[in-house]
Amino acid sequence: KVLEHSWQKPRPSENKILRFGGAWGIGREVVMSGVGKPWLYGRTFFPESVVKAHGNNFLFLGTRPLGELLFSNPQVSRSEFKIARLVSG
């Protein structure tokens, strides 16, 4: 389920780690569920330069899975992940 998919600034933690320089981009937040219960929250941020370089495909992704776009493009490669455990409250 897509919670958010919009133009926004990177979060301070994203900017610090990825060094986007505070540039605008597309922020995407999703919740993946299994057996009717949410079990994974995911957030991805694409800087404006990436969005423009890929013909706005990231902008018009809608409810399609992100992997559908990423893994169908031979120019895209996976890099290291940053993972955090979130607790309610």
N, C-alpha and C positions, 0 to 999 in steps of 0.2 A: 504494500500500500504506500503510495507516494504521499508524504506529509507536506513537503515543500519542494518547489522547483521554481526558482526565481533569480533575477539579478540581485546581487547583494555583495557586500564587502566580505572578505574572509574573516573568520573569527580570529581574535588575537593569537590563540594557540596555533592555528593553521598558518597564519602569517609568519609567526616566529619560526616554525619548523620548515616551512616550504619557501619562505622568503619571497612572497608575492609582491611585497612593497605596498600592500594595501589596495592593490588594483581590484576593480570590480570584476565580477565573474558570475557564473551560475552556481548556486548552492543547491544541492539536492539531498533531501532527507527521506529515508524510507524505513518502514517497519516490515520485517518478514515474519510470517507466522507459520506455525505448525500445529496441527490438531486443534485449530481454533484459538490458539494462544500466541501472543507476540513473544518471539524469542530472540530477535536480533534487530537492533537499530543500526542503520548505516547512514553515513554522511559523506558526501563527495563534493569537492569544490573544484571547478574548472575556471582558471583565469580567462579573462576576455580574449587574450591572445590565442588560447587553445580553441575557444568557441569560434572565433573568426577564421582560424586556420582550417577548421573542419566544416566550413560551409553552414554554420549554425545548426548542425545536426544535434548538438547538445542542447540547444535552446528549445527545439521542437520534439524532444524525446517523449514528452507526455507520460503516459503510464507504462510505456514499454520498458522492459528491464534494461538497465544500463549495460549489462554484459552483452546484450544483443547488438548494441552499437560498438562497444569496445572490441569484442572478439571477432567481429566480422571485418575489421580493418587490419590488414597486414602491417601497417605502420605503427600500430599500438603494441607496446610491450608492457608487461607487468613489472612494477618496481616494488620496493619494500613497502610493507603495510605499517600503519600506525594504529595500534589497538588500545582501547581504554575500556575499563569496566565501569559502567554507570549504575548507580544505585538510586532508587526513587527518593525524592525529597532533596 
